[in-house]
Amino acid sequence: MMLKIVTLFLIGMAVLAMFGKLHWLGGRIGRNRQNGALPKPRTCPDCGRMNLRGGKCRVCREGGND
C-alpha cells in the first residue's frame, strides 16, 4: 500500500514537472512579456542595498548608515 502511494506521488510530481517545462501553469507570472526575463531588483537609491519596497531602505531612513 505504501509503495502505491509513493509511486503515485512520484508520477504526479513528474507530470507537474512536465507542465512546468511547457509553461502551462503560470510560467510567466511576474516576468516581462516580451523576452521572459525577470524584472530588475529594487535597490536603495542612497546606499544600493536590495530593497523589497523600493525607495530608501530602513537603515537610510533611520539615519544609522554612519
ZADO-1210 file (C-alpha; in nm, 4 decimals, padded with zeros to 6 digits):
<atoms>
<atom x="00.0000" y="00.0000" z="00.0000" code="MET" pos="1"/>
<atom x="00.2786" y="00.2397" z="00.0910" code="MET" pos="2"/>
<atom x="00.4588" y="00.1568" z="-00.2343" code="LEU" pos="3"/>
<atom x="00.1479" y="00.2554" z="-00.4330" code="LYS" pos="4"/>
<atom x="00.1241" y="00.5904" z="-00.2542" code="ILE" pos="5"/>
<atom x="00.4905" y="00.6719" z="-00.3132" code="VAL" pos="6"/>
<atom x="00.4682" y="00.5644" z="-00.6776" code="THR" pos="7"/>
<atom x="00.1588" y="00.7790" z="-00.7422" code="LEU" pos="8"/>
<atom x="00.3223" y="01.0747" z="-00.5678" code="PHE" pos="9"/>
<atom x="00.6342" y="01.0467" z="-00.7850" code="LEU" pos="10"/>
<atom x="00.4268" y="01.0119" z="-01.1015" code="ILE" pos="11"/>
<atom x="00.2259" y="01.3213" z="-01.0009" code="GLY" pos="12"/>
<atom x="00.5440" y="01.5192" z="-00.9411" code="MET" pos="13"/>
<atom x="00.6787" y="01.4133" z="-01.2814" code="ALA" pos="14"/>
<atom x="00.3578" y="01.5282" z="-01.4524" code="VAL" pos="15"/>
<atom x="00.3766" y="01.8657" z="-01.2752" code="LEU" pos="16"/>
<atom x="00.7408" y="01.8995" z="-01.3816" code="ALA" pos="17"/>
<atom x="00.6439" y="01.8378" z="-01.7435" code="MET" pos="18"/>
<atom x="00.3696" y="02.1022" z="-01.7239" code="PHE" pos="19"/>
<atom x="00.6203" y="02.3441" z="-01.5726" code="GLY" pos="20"/>
<atom x="00.8635" y="02.2861" z="-01.8584" code="LYS" pos="21"/>
<atom x="00.5849" y="02.3661" z="-02.1056" code="LEU" pos="22"/>
<atom x="00.4954" y="02.6881" z="-01.9173" code="HIS" pos="23"/>
<atom x="00.1304" y="02.5856" z="-01.8881" code="TRP" pos="24"/>
<atom x="00.0954" y="02.6501" z="-01.5157" code="LEU" pos="25"/>
<atom x="00.1794" y="03.0198" z="-01.4809" code="GLY" pos="26"/>
<atom x="00.5357" y="03.0078" z="-01.6060" code="GLY" pos="27"/>
<atom x="00.5310" y="03.3791" z="-01.6944" code="ARG" pos="28"/>
<atom x="00.3805" y="03.5303" z="-01.3801" code="ILE" pos="29"/>
<atom x="00.5887" y="03.8294" z="-01.2733" code="GLY" pos="30"/>
<atom x="00.8030" y="03.8221" z="-01.5848" code="ARG" pos="31"/>
<atom x="00.8451" y="04.0535" z="-01.8790" code="ASN" pos="32"/>
<atom x="00.6067" y="03.9519" z="-02.1577" code="ARG" pos="33"/>
<atom x="00.8494" y="04.0235" z="-02.4439" code="GLN" pos="34"/>
<atom x="01.1534" y="03.8160" z="-02.3522" code="ASN" pos="35"/>
<atom x="01.0509" y="03.6271" z="-02.0368" code="GLY" pos="36"/>
<atom x="01.3154" y="03.7966" z="-01.8211" code="ALA" pos="37"/>
<atom x="01.2653" y="03.8685" z="-01.4538" code="LEU" pos="38"/>
<atom x="01.2360" y="04.2349" z="-01.3548" code="PRO" pos="39"/>
<atom x="01.5417" y="04.4092" z="-01.2092" code="LYS" pos="40"/>
<atom x="01.5592" y="04.4010" z="-00.8285" code="PRO" pos="41"/>
<atom x="01.4802" y="04.7235" z="-00.6442" code="ARG" pos="42"/>
<atom x="01.7659" y="04.8912" z="-00.4653" code="THR" pos="43"/>
<atom x="01.8005" y="05.1819" z="-00.2250" code="CYS" pos="44"/>
<atom x="01.8962" y="05.4977" z="-00.4183" code="PRO" pos="45"/>
<atom x="02.1360" y="05.6091" z="-00.1432" code="ASP" pos="46"/>
<atom x="02.3331" y="05.3012" z="-00.0413" code="CYS" pos="47"/>
<atom x="02.2469" y="05.0448" z="-00.3119" code="GLY" pos="48"/>
<atom x="02.1141" y="04.7739" z="-00.0773" code="ARG" pos="49"/>
<atom x="01.8445" y="04.5384" z="-00.2019" code="MET" pos="50"/>
<atom x="01.5010" y="04.6676" z="-00.1048" code="ASN" pos="51"/>
<atom x="01.1656" y="04.4941" z="-00.1491" code="LEU" pos="52"/>
<atom x="00.9548" y="04.8101" z="-00.1313" code="ARG" pos="53"/>
<atom x="01.1631" y="05.0458" z="-00.3432" code="GLY" pos="54"/>
<atom x="01.2690" y="05.3884" z="-00.2211" code="GLY" pos="55"/>
<atom x="01.5002" y="05.4306" z="00.0757" code="LYS" pos="56"/>
<atom x="01.5879" y="05.1288" z="00.2904" code="CYS" pos="57"/>
<atom x="01.5280" y="05.1164" z="00.6653" code="ARG" pos="58"/>
<atom x="01.8898" y="05.1956" z="00.7511" code="VAL" pos="59"/>
<atom x="01.8956" y="05.5097" z="00.5344" code="CYS" pos="60"/>
<atom x="01.5547" y="05.6273" z="00.6617" code="ARG" pos="61"/>
<atom x="01.6610" y="05.5964" z="01.0259" code="GLU" pos="62"/>
<atom x="01.9989" y="05.7566" z="00.9649" code="GLY" pos="63"/>
<atom x="02.2048" y="05.4653" z="01.1009" code="GLY" pos="64"/>
<atom x="02.4335" y="05.4406" z="00.7977" code="ASN" pos="65"/>
<atom x="02.7248" y="05.6294" z="00.9556" code="ASP" pos="66"/>
</atoms>
